[in-house]
Amino acid sequence: MIHTFAVTADLMLINDIQVNRLSDENIKWFWVDFDSPTEEETLLLKTYFSFHPLAIEDCLHFLQRPKLDHYEGYDFFVLHTLNQSSLTPEELDVFVGHNFIVTFHLTASVEIEFIQQRVMEDKAVLSKGAKYIYYLIMDKIVDEFFPSVYQMEDELNEIEAKDANQNLIEDVYEIRKKLLRLRRTIFPMRELLYRILNSENLIIPKDERIYFMDIYDHLLKLSEMIESNREMTADIRDSYLSINSDRMNKIMKTLTVMTSVFVPLTFIASIYGMNFEYMPELTWHFGYFGVLAIMLVVGSIMLIGLWLKGWFK
């Protein structure tokens, strides 16, 4: 499906204008959106707009890394939007010229729909041209990153306030995986904005440059939030492992004390369990109670020795 917007010289908006009328003299600038286009509609990129074959190829082969390519008369951008349910990137391709912007995406884009609605409702946008539409699209894409990052930050804060257990640690690992997915989307977009701001071929007027600087600042903030949250997941994981290790050490310490006490007692008991015929203690009237007394003394000495070494503190 193709959606078209054309702005006339007197700043009148024409919605869903025929593509062959976009070159009319009274058209100041236009926006063509290819939303899940058919093969016939996709051919317009080549037959009508005469875009470079490499750029068209990038549009049709998902998923390209966010990038910027310069061609004669226009710039080609590959952007990544965020699928809020799966936190995976979805590609949005944008061609920006002096008096036009062409967007291409194979799946529905809430960001594009939002900007289209704004173009139809806000007449102030019509006077600012195609590059400003590109800024609005990028700004909306970045704004859509924030809810997911904030949500995971809230979840981590709730987990941090609770005592770590196996179920919570599983939640932490799940959040860590989601943060990694976000990182793979946001960091390349940050690099793209850096290229846009420092490109020699892409000349951004000073009054427009501040808008893209604002987007770059947002991406820096998102990057810092993601790294901070990843560090928090690592801290929670390390705390859980430390607590488990300490608990295990206490259990092993208890078992060691019990073993240390009962090993000599087991040794004494095993001697008198050998049932040899010539064992004089076996015929002693008080032999049983004597051996028990010896075992009690040995056990007490072991406990006192361990206590003096600080094992019970």
Helices and strands as residue ranges (DSSP letters): E 2-8, E 13-15, G 19-21, E 27-35, H 39-42, H 44-47, H 53-60, E 67-71, E 74-82, E 89-97, E 100-105, H 110-121, G 123-127, H 130-143, H 146-160, H 166-198, H 206-271, G 280-283, H 287-308
